[in-house]
Amino acid sequence: MSPARPNARRPERRRARLAAAASAAALSLALGVLPTQASAAGPVTAGPATALPAAPPGAAGHRLDRAALRDSLAAIHRAGMYGAFSSVRDGSEQWQGATGLADVDTGRRMRPGFEHRIGSITKTFTAVAVLQQVHQGRVGLDAPIGRYLPELVPGERGRQVTVRMLLNHTSGIADYVLPAFPGIVENPGEVLEANRFRRLDPEHLARLGLAAPPAAGRGKHAYANTNYVLLGLLLEKVTGQDAETYITRHVIRKAGLRHTYFPASPRLSGPHARMYESMFGLIEPARDFSVYDMSWAGTAGAMVSTTRDLNDFYRQLLGGKLLGPAGLRAMKTTVPAYDTEPGEEAAMRYGLGIYTLRMPDGRWYWGHDGGVFGAGTWALSTEDGRRQVAVGYNLMKYQRFEDDGRPKPDPIGDALFQYVGGALGGVPGKPSAALRRAAPGPLSPLSSPAPHGLPR
């Protein structure tokens, strides 16, 4: 079942609709999906952030209901997603499932265990690597980035922007993706096709972001991939190794992950689904971009993994096996991920390469999401890492808009959210308006810096 397609419109009207969506999202082509509004985080210091309520006793005590998981996952396909696959854990109990199509032309079915491009979940891996260097004394968490990369980030910015600010996106540095893909808003299909095998240097990407107008001032949360490309360059400077090589050796291998890697070519090396990009209906029919040079994302979003590996990774991270207590405590020091109304508490807060999200059951869960051209992934865990879900899907920017730019109803996002909530052991339900605004992009294409799946 494919998502409903809008009625035929004049090309200029369709382009205007996408441009409006991109404008409302501030940086609609950012890897990873967070709200657009710059959060009123205030000055970032080394001190602790607001304490978050932990999941109540028994939050992860539910056993896995396999029949309910199968039906809830299948509902994502019934809602219009081409295909999805997932891994769920409760303690030592595990379940994997899949629904829908991996290839809409041949009818090949989606399977559990497929490799998948995980987009901005890469940022958690990069953050772990940086915090390892902090622990070893090679990097100061509140040291200015100009100390390490003086030629790339000189002057006042180099003195004022700290490593911590890069990690939690409060640097006041813009995203590089729109300038790296000129014309993508007006002619997305042509631009994406023309750049399929283009190699991009991380320093070039960083300079594009540094030169672009920022979405928010320094000290306010504004999601930008440039932050994590700069962190990759920082890793290279202090370790003397290629950043992707360092992360592979000291994070991926340390965690014992067997199907997680930075791709060496535009093609994935293991079994995978085709990954379809719709760009809100402007690429019609949706086009397969599973073959793509991911140098444009690098340490911000290039990695490949499986849903089972992602659960392994976050369980080890949250259990203190990849970082010491100080490093994990720093990672979980958060700022609001979006502006709130007076008296309203943010339902999403961003730490150092990881976020925490309050789901409809009232509990806070930790993880990240990511979207690249054609591929979306979302991974959440209880704070102790006992109850976990990771889900991947293969149709991006499926959302549709009215002519005035207002989003149409989003049954795929609702089904995805209900699946994740139920898999975590909570009470499945549609998100409130506030949570929809805060939640990852599949639910809220206009209120995330990347309508889910625009590279983020």
C-alpha positions as CSV (number, residue, x, y, z in Angstrom):
1,M,0.0,0.0,0.0
2,S,1.5,3.3,-1.0
3,P,0.9,6.7,0.5
4,A,-1.8,8.8,-1.0
5,R,-0.5,11.0,-3.8
6,P,-1.6,14.6,-4.1
7,N,-3.6,15.8,-7.1
8,A,-1.5,17.0,-10.0
9,R,-0.4,20.6,-9.6
10,R,1.6,23.0,-11.6
11,P,5.3,22.5,-11.0
12,E,5.8,26.0,-9.6
13,R,3.1,25.5,-7.0
14,R,4.6,22.2,-5.9
15,R,8.0,23.8,-5.6
16,A,6.5,26.6,-3.6
17,R,5.0,24.1,-1.2
18,L,8.3,22.4,-0.6
19,A,10.0,25.7,-0.2
20,A,7.5,26.7,2.4
21,A,8.0,23.5,4.3
22,A,11.7,23.9,4.2
23,S,11.4,27.5,5.4
24,A,9.1,26.5,8.3
25,A,11.5,23.8,9.3
26,A,14.4,26.3,9.4
27,L,16.9,23.7,8.1
28,S,14.7,21.1,6.5
29,L,17.7,19.2,5.2
30,A,19.4,18.4,8.5
31,L,20.3,14.8,9.4
32,G,18.4,13.7,12.4
33,V,15.0,14.9,13.4
34,L,14.5,17.5,16.1
35,P,12.2,20.5,16.5
36,T,13.0,23.7,14.6
37,Q,12.4,26.2,17.3
38,A,15.7,27.3,18.8
39,S,15.4,26.3,22.5
40,A,15.9,28.8,25.2
41,A,18.7,26.8,26.7
42,G,20.6,29.8,28.1
43,P,24.3,29.9,28.5
44,V,25.9,26.4,28.4
45,T,28.2,25.7,31.3
46,A,30.0,22.8,32.8
47,G,27.4,22.5,35.5
48,P,24.6,19.9,35.6
49,A,21.4,20.4,33.7
50,T,17.8,20.0,34.9
51,A,17.3,16.5,36.4
52,L,14.9,14.4,34.4
53,P,12.4,12.0,36.0
54,A,13.4,8.4,35.6
55,A,11.0,5.7,34.4
56,P,8.9,4.5,37.3
57,P,9.6,1.1,38.9
58,G,8.3,-1.6,36.6
59,A,8.5,0.5,33.5
60,A,10.5,-2.2,31.7
61,G,8.8,-5.0,33.5
62,H,6.3,-5.9,30.7
63,R,7.1,-9.1,28.8
64,L,7.0,-9.0,25.1
65,D,3.6,-9.5,23.5
66,R,4.7,-10.9,20.1
67,A,1.3,-10.9,18.5
68,A,0.7,-7.3,19.5
69,L,4.1,-6.3,18.2
70,R,3.5,-8.0,14.8
71,D,0.1,-6.3,14.4
72,S,1.4,-2.9,15.5
73,L,4.4,-3.1,13.1
74,A,2.1,-4.2,10.3
75,A,-0.1,-1.2,10.9
76,I,2.8,1.0,9.8
77,H,2.7,-0.7,6.4
78,R,-1.1,-0.5,6.3
79,A,-0.9,3.2,6.9
80,G,1.2,3.6,3.7
81,M,4.8,3.0,4.6
82,Y,6.5,0.7,1.9
83,G,8.2,-1.5,4.5
84,A,9.6,-1.5,8.1
85,F,11.5,-3.8,10.3
86,S,12.3,-3.8,14.0
87,S,14.0,-5.3,17.0
88,V,12.5,-5.1,20.5
89,R,14.0,-6.2,23.8
90,D,12.9,-6.6,27.4
91,G,15.9,-7.9,29.5
92,S,17.1,-11.1,27.8
93,E,13.9,-11.5,25.8
94,Q,14.1,-10.4,22.2
95,W,11.7,-10.2,19.2
96,Q,12.4,-9.2,15.6
97,G,9.8,-8.6,12.9
98,A,9.2,-7.0,9.5
99,T,6.4,-5.8,7.4
100,G,5.8,-4.7,3.8
101,L,8.1,-4.4,0.9
102,A,11.9,-4.1,0.5
103,D,11.5,-3.5,-3.2
104,V,8.2,-2.1,-4.6
105,D,9.1,-3.1,-8.2
106,T,9.8,-6.8,-7.6
107,G,7.6,-7.4,-4.6
108,R,10.6,-8.5,-2.5
109,R,9.5,-8.6,1.2
110,M,11.1,-6.7,4.0
111,R,13.1,-8.9,6.4
112,P,14.3,-8.5,10.0
113,G,18.1,-8.1,10.2
114,F,18.5,-6.0,7.1
115,E,21.3,-3.4,7.1
116,H,20.1,0.1,6.9
117,R,21.4,3.7,6.7
118,I,20.9,5.1,10.2
119,G,21.5,8.8,9.5
120,S,22.0,10.9,12.7
121,I,22.1,8.0,15.0
122,T,25.8,8.2,13.9
123,K,26.0,11.2,16.1
124,T,25.8,9.1,19.3
125,F,28.7,7.0,18.1
126,T,30.7,10.2,17.3
127,A,29.9,11.7,20.7
128,V,31.1,8.5,22.5
129,A,34.4,8.8,20.7
130,V,34.8,12.5,21.6
131,L,34.0,11.7,25.3
132,Q,36.6,9.0,25.3
133,Q,39.1,11.6,24.3
134,V,37.8,13.9,27.1
135,H,38.4,11.1,29.6
136,Q,41.9,10.6,28.3
137,G,42.6,14.3,28.8
138,R,43.2,15.0,25.1
139,V,40.1,17.1,24.7
140,G,38.5,19.6,27.2
141,L,34.7,19.4,27.1
142,D,34.4,23.1,27.8
143,A,37.6,24.1,25.8
144,P,37.1,26.3,22.8
145,I,37.1,24.6,19.4
146,G,39.6,27.1,18.1
147,R,42.2,25.5,20.4
148,Y,42.1,22.4,18.3
149,L,41.0,23.7,14.8
150,P,42.4,27.3,14.8
151,E,42.6,27.6,11.0
152,L,39.1,26.3,10.4
153,V,37.3,28.1,13.3
154,P,39.4,31.3,14.0
155,G,38.7,34.5,15.8
156,E,35.9,35.1,18.3
157,R,33.9,32.1,17.1
158,G,36.8,29.8,17.7
159,R,37.2,31.3,21.2
160,Q,33.6,31.2,22.2
161,V,32.3,27.9,20.8
162,T,33.2,25.0,23.0
163,V,33.3,21.3,22.3
164,R,30.3,20.8,24.5
165,M,28.3,23.3,22.4
166,L,29.1,21.3,19.3
167,L,27.9,18.1,21.0
168,N,24.6,19.5,22.1
169,H,24.0,21.8,19.1
170,T,24.1,25.1,21.0
171,S,27.1,26.4,19.0
172,G,25.2,29.0,16.9
173,I,26.8,27.3,13.8
174,A,24.5,26.7,10.7
175,D,23.9,23.5,8.9
176,Y,25.8,22.8,5.7
177,V,23.3,20.5,3.9
178,L,21.3,23.1,1.9
179,P,24.5,24.8,0.5
180,A,26.0,21.4,-0.2
181,F,23.0,20.5,-2.4
182,P,22.2,23.8,-4.2
183,G,18.8,23.7,-5.9
184,I,17.5,20.7,-3.9
185,V,14.4,22.6,-2.8
186,E,13.5,23.6,-6.4
187,N,14.4,20.4,-8.2
188,P,15.0,17.7,-5.6
189,G,15.0,14.7,-8.0
190,E,17.5,16.2,-10.4
191,V,19.8,17.4,-7.6
192,L,19.8,14.1,-5.7
193,E,20.4,12.1,-8.9
194,A,23.3,14.4,-10.0
195,N,25.0,14.1,-6.6
196,R,24.6,10.3,-6.2
197,F,28.3,9.6,-6.6
198,R,29.8,12.9,-5.6
199,R,32.6,12.9,-3.0
200,L,32.5,15.7,-0.4
201,D,35.4,16.6,1.9
202,P,34.5,17.1,5.6
203,E,36.5,20.3,5.8
204,H,34.6,21.7,2.8
205,L,31.3,20.8,4.4
206,A,32.4,22.4,7.7
207,R,33.3,25.6,5.8
208,L,29.9,25.7,4.1
209,G,28.2,25.5,7.5
210,L,30.5,28.1,9.1
211,A,29.7,30.5,6.2
212,A,26.0,30.1,6.3
213,P,23.6,32.2,8.5
214,P,22.9,30.3,11.7
215,A,19.3,29.3,12.7
216,A,19.8,30.5,16.3
217,G,22.4,32.4,18.4
218,R,25.1,30.8,20.4
219,G,23.7,29.2,23.6
220,K,20.4,28.1,22.0
221,H,19.8,24.6,20.7
222,A,19.6,24.6,16.9
223,Y,20.4,21.2,15.3
224,A,23.2,21.4,12.7
225,N,25.2,18.6,11.1
226,T,28.2,21.0,10.8
227,N,28.7,20.5,14.6
228,Y,29.4,16.8,14.1
229,V,31.5,17.2,11.0
230,L,33.7,19.6,13.1
231,L,33.8,16.9,15.9
232,G,35.0,14.4,13.4
233,L,37.8,16.8,12.4
234,L,38.6,17.3,16.1
235,L,39.0,13.6,16.5
236,E,41.4,13.4,13.6
237,K,43.4,16.3,15.0
238,V,43.8,14.8,18.5
239,T,44.1,11.1,17.6
240,G,46.1,11.3,14.4
241,Q,43.7,8.9,12.8
242,D,40.9,9.2,10.3
243,A,37.8,9.9,12.4
244,E,35.7,7.0,10.9
245,T,38.6,4.6,11.5
246,Y,38.9,5.8,15.1
247,I,35.2,5.4,15.8
248,T,35.2,1.9,14.2
249,R,38.1,0.7,16.3
250,H,37.2,2.4,19.6
251,V,33.4,2.5,19.6
252,I,31.9,0.0,17.2
253,R,34.4,-2.8,17.9
254,K,34.4,-2.0,21.6
255,A,30.7,-2.6,21.6
256,G,31.1,-5.8,19.7
257,L,28.8,-4.8,16.9
258,R,29.1,-7.0,13.8
259,H,26.9,-5.3,11.3
260,T,27.6,-1.6,12.0
261,Y,30.1,0.3,9.8
262,F,30.9,3.4,7.8
263,P,30.3,2.4,4.2
264,A,33.4,2.3,2.0
265,S,31.4,2.8,-1.2
266,P,28.0,4.1,-2.2
267,R,26.7,0.5,-1.9
268,L,25.8,-1.3,1.2
269,S,27.7,-4.5,1.7
270,G,25.0,-6.7,3.3
271,P,21.3,-7.6,2.7
272,H,19.2,-4.4,2.6
273,A,16.0,-2.9,1.4
274,R,15.7,-0.3,-1.4
275,M,15.4,3.1,0.1
276,Y,12.8,5.4,-1.5
277,E,12.7,9.2,-1.4
278,S,9.5,11.1,-2.1
279,M,10.4,14.7,-1.0
280,F,6.8,15.4,0.0
281,G,5.5,14.2,-3.4
282,L,7.9,16.2,-5.5
283,I,9.8,13.0,-6.5
284,E,7.0,10.9,-8.0
285,P,7.0,8.0,-8.0
286,A,9.4,7.9,-5.0
287,R,12.9,7.0,-6.2
288,D,15.4,4.5,-4.8
289,F,18.5,6.1,-3.3
290,S,19.9,3.1,-1.5
291,V,23.0,3.5,-3.6
292,Y,24.5,6.9,-2.6
293,D,27.9,8.3,-1.7
294,M,27.5,9.2,2.0
295,S,30.6,11.4,2.3
296,W,28.1,14.3,2.5
297,A,27.1,13.0,6.0
298,G,30.4,11.6,7.4
299,T,30.6,11.6,11.2
300,A,27.2,13.4,11.3
301,G,25.2,10.7,9.6
302,A,26.9,8.2,7.3
303,M,26.8,5.0,9.3
304,V,25.0,1.7,8.4
305,S,23.7,-0.7,11.1
306,T,20.9,-3.1,12.0
307,T,18.2,-2.7,14.5
308,R,19.6,-5.5,16.7
309,D,23.0,-3.8,16.7
310,L,21.5,-0.5,17.7
311,N,19.8,-2.1,20.6
312,D,23.1,-3.7,21.6
313,F,24.9,-0.3,21.3
314,Y,22.4,1.7,23.4
315,R,22.1,-1.0,26.1
316,Q,25.9,-1.0,26.5
317,L,26.1,2.8,26.4
318,L,23.3,3.4,29.0
319,G,24.7,0.5,31.1
320,G,28.1,2.3,31.4
321,K,30.1,-0.1,29.3
322,L,31.3,2.4,26.7
323,L,31.9,5.4,28.9
324,G,32.8,5.9,32.5
325,P,30.4,7.4,35.0
326,A,31.6,11.0,34.3
327,G,31.3,10.6,30.6
328,L,27.8,9.1,30.7
329,R,26.7,11.8,33.1
330,A,28.0,14.5,30.8
331,M,26.3,12.8,27.8
332,K,23.0,12.8,29.7
333,T,23.2,16.5,30.7
334,T,20.6,18.0,28.5
335,V,19.1,21.3,27.2
336,P,15.5,21.8,25.9
337,A,15.3,20.8,22.2
338,Y,12.7,23.5,21.4
339,D,11.0,26.6,22.8
340,T,8.1,26.0,25.1
341,E,5.0,28.1,26.0
342,P,5.1,29.7,29.5
343,G,4.8,27.0,32.1
344,E,5.2,24.2,29.6
345,E,8.0,21.6,30.1
346,A,9.8,20.5,27.0
347,A,9.0,16.9,26.1
348,M,12.3,16.5,24.3
349,R,15.8,17.4,25.6
350,Y,19.1,17.0,23.8
351,G,22.3,15.9,25.5
352,L,25.7,15.1,24.0
353,G,24.8,13.1,20.9
354,I,21.7,11.6,22.5
355,Y,18.2,12.9,23.4
356,T,15.5,12.0,25.9
357,L,11.9,12.0,24.9
358,R,8.8,11.8,27.1
359,M,6.3,9.5,25.5
360,P,2.5,9.5,26.1
361,D,2.9,7.1,29.0
362,G,4.7,9.9,30.8
363,R,8.1,8.1,30.9
364,W,11.4,9.4,29.6
365,Y,13.3,7.3,27.0
366,W,16.8,7.8,25.6
367,G,18.1,7.4,22.1
368,H,18.2,9.1,18.7
369,D,16.7,9.0,15.3
370,G,18.0,9.6,11.8
371,G,16.9,10.1,8.3
372,V,18.8,10.2,5.0
373,F,17.5,10.1,1.5
374,G,15.1,7.1,1.5
375,A,16.0,5.6,4.9
376,G,14.6,6.4,8.4
377,T,15.6,4.9,11.7
378,W,14.5,5.4,15.3
379,A,16.0,3.8,18.5
380,L,14.8,4.4,22.0
381,S,15.6,2.7,25.4
382,T,14.6,2.9,29.0
383,E,17.2,4.7,31.0
384,D,18.6,1.5,32.3
385,G,18.7,0.0,28.8
386,R,16.4,-2.9,29.7
387,R,13.5,-2.2,27.5
388,Q,14.4,-1.2,23.9
389,V,13.0,-0.7,20.4
390,A,14.8,0.1,17.1
391,V,12.9,0.4,13.9
392,G,13.9,1.1,10.3
393,Y,11.7,2.1,7.3
394,N,12.3,2.8,3.6
395,L,10.1,5.6,2.4
396,M,11.1,9.2,3.4
397,K,9.3,12.5,3.3
398,Y,6.0,10.7,2.7
399,Q,4.2,13.6,4.4
400,R,1.8,15.7,2.3
401,F,0.8,19.3,2.6
402,E,-2.1,21.5,1.7
403,D,-1.6,24.3,-0.9
404,D,-1.1,26.8,2.0
405,G,1.7,24.6,3.5
406,R,-0.4,23.1,6.3
407,P,0.4,19.4,6.9
408,K,-2.3,16.9,6.0
409,P,-3.2,14.1,8.4
410,D,-0.2,11.7,8.8
411,P,-1.4,8.1,9.4
412,I,2.2,6.8,8.9
413,G,3.6,9.0,11.6
414,D,0.8,8.1,14.0
415,A,1.2,4.3,13.3
416,L,5.0,4.6,13.8
417,F,4.6,6.5,17.0
418,Q,2.0,4.0,18.4
419,Y,4.3,1.1,17.5
420,V,7.3,2.6,19.3
421,G,5.3,3.5,22.3
422,G,3.7,0.0,22.6
423,A,7.1,-1.7,22.0
424,L,8.6,0.2,24.9
425,G,5.9,-1.2,27.2
426,G,3.9,2.0,27.5
427,V,0.3,2.5,26.6
428,P,0.0,3.0,22.8
429,G,-1.7,6.2,21.7
430,K,-1.5,9.1,19.4
431,P,0.8,11.9,20.6
432,S,-0.6,15.1,22.0
433,A,-0.1,18.3,20.1
434,A,2.8,19.3,22.3
435,L,4.5,15.9,21.9
436,R,3.9,15.9,18.2
437,R,5.7,19.2,18.0
438,A,8.6,17.7,20.1
439,A,8.8,14.3,18.6
440,P,11.1,13.0,15.8
441,G,10.3,14.1,12.3
442,P,8.0,11.3,11.1
443,L,5.3,12.9,13.2
444,S,6.0,16.5,12.6
445,P,7.5,17.5,9.2
446,L,7.0,21.2,9.8
447,S,8.3,21.4,13.3
448,S,11.6,19.5,13.0
449,P,14.8,20.9,11.6
450,A,14.6,18.1,9.2
451,P,11.2,16.8,8.0
452,H,12.2,13.3,8.7
453,G,14.4,11.9,6.0
454,L,15.7,15.1,4.6
455,P,19.3,14.4,5.3
456,R,19.6,14.8,8.9
